[in-house]
Amino acid sequence: MNEWHQFWARFFFMLSSILPWFAAPTIGIVIISVTPLGRALTRFLKDFRRSVELPADVLNELTLTRQEVAEVLERLEFLERVAQQRQLQPPSERPRGDKSRATTPV
């Protein structure tokens, strides 16, 4: 019985220490939202969201940029697959570079 009493005492103590951090902002938001200031702020934010539209040239540029990024990602994935396949091959089977070209020693 004593253990349960201690458990509930700790629980309610922790709850009472945390509750103001959640209750105070929630009550404040509710009070502000029903005032004329809160309603005006809500209206302003809704209108602001509707009025923000990007020009056509910006949207076209964004579309082109997305396509270019997609192409770069495809190339990167291809190169990662090639690198992984080369690592899995034994050194004797790995393709060698063209011997007719000069190479820099490492």
PLY file of the C-alpha trace (Angstrom):
ply
format ascii 1.0
element vertex 106
property float x
property float y
property float z
element edge 105
property int vertex1
property int vertex2
end_header
0.00 0.00 0.00
2.83 2.35 0.84
4.44 1.80 -2.61
1.21 2.73 -4.42
0.89 5.82 -2.28
4.42 6.89 -3.19
3.79 6.14 -6.88
0.64 8.28 -7.05
2.27 11.04 -5.02
5.17 11.18 -7.50
2.79 10.99 -10.45
0.67 13.90 -9.29
3.75 15.92 -8.38
5.18 15.43 -11.89
1.81 16.19 -13.45
1.44 19.37 -11.42
4.93 20.49 -12.44
4.35 19.84 -16.17
0.72 20.93 -16.50
1.30 24.71 -16.35
3.68 24.50 -19.31
0.90 23.06 -21.46
-2.16 24.67 -19.93
-1.00 28.29 -19.90
-0.16 28.56 -23.64
-3.31 26.65 -24.60
-5.53 28.94 -22.52
-3.70 31.98 -23.90
-4.21 30.88 -27.50
-7.91 30.22 -26.90
-8.42 33.61 -25.25
-6.56 35.47 -28.00
-8.36 33.60 -30.78
-11.83 34.68 -29.63
-10.91 38.36 -29.29
-11.23 40.78 -32.21
-7.42 40.89 -32.43
-7.26 37.12 -32.77
-9.97 37.08 -35.43
-8.20 39.83 -37.36
-4.91 37.93 -37.16
-6.61 34.77 -38.41
-8.21 36.66 -41.31
-4.88 38.28 -42.20
-3.05 34.94 -42.26
-5.73 33.33 -44.44
-5.70 36.23 -46.91
-1.90 36.34 -46.93
-1.71 32.66 -47.78
-4.14 33.10 -50.68
-2.39 36.17 -52.06
1.06 34.57 -52.29
1.37 33.25 -55.83
4.57 32.79 -57.75
4.95 34.32 -61.21
4.90 31.95 -64.19
8.59 32.43 -65.00
9.57 31.48 -61.45
7.39 28.36 -61.63
8.96 27.40 -64.97
12.46 27.89 -63.55
11.53 25.79 -60.53
10.23 23.02 -62.78
13.45 23.04 -64.82
15.54 22.96 -61.66
13.60 19.98 -60.36
14.16 18.12 -63.64
17.89 18.87 -63.53
18.14 17.68 -59.93
16.30 14.47 -60.88
18.79 13.86 -63.72
21.75 14.44 -61.41
20.28 12.00 -58.88
19.84 9.36 -61.60
23.48 9.79 -62.64
24.63 9.59 -59.03
22.68 6.37 -58.44
24.14 4.89 -61.63
27.68 5.76 -60.55
27.06 4.29 -57.10
25.88 1.03 -58.70
28.95 0.92 -60.96
31.27 1.58 -58.01
29.59 -1.17 -56.00
29.89 -3.65 -58.88
33.58 -2.81 -59.28
34.19 -3.39 -55.58
32.54 -6.80 -55.76
34.75 -7.97 -58.67
38.12 -9.55 -57.86
41.06 -7.29 -58.77
42.12 -9.59 -61.63
38.74 -9.18 -63.36
38.44 -5.42 -62.95
38.62 -3.52 -66.23
41.90 -1.75 -66.75
42.25 1.71 -68.19
43.28 2.36 -71.78
47.06 1.66 -71.97
47.51 3.97 -74.95
46.89 7.01 -72.77
49.40 8.38 -70.32
48.56 7.95 -66.67
49.85 9.70 -63.61
51.41 7.36 -61.04
49.93 7.47 -57.59
0 1
1 2
2 3
3 4
4 5
5 6
6 7
7 8
8 9
9 10
10 11
11 12
12 13
13 14
14 15
15 16
16 17
17 18
18 19
19 20
20 21
21 22
22 23
23 24
24 25
25 26
26 27
27 28
28 29
29 30
30 31
31 32
32 33
33 34
34 35
35 36
36 37
37 38
38 39
39 40
40 41
41 42
42 43
43 44
44 45
45 46
46 47
47 48
48 49
49 50
50 51
51 52
52 53
53 54
54 55
55 56
56 57
57 58
58 59
59 60
60 61
61 62
62 63
63 64
64 65
65 66
66 67
67 68
68 69
69 70
70 71
71 72
72 73
73 74
74 75
75 76
76 77
77 78
78 79
79 80
80 81
81 82
82 83
83 84
84 85
85 86
86 87
87 88
88 89
89 90
90 91
91 92
92 93
93 94
94 95
95 96
96 97
97 98
98 99
99 100
100 101
101 102
102 103
103 104
104 105
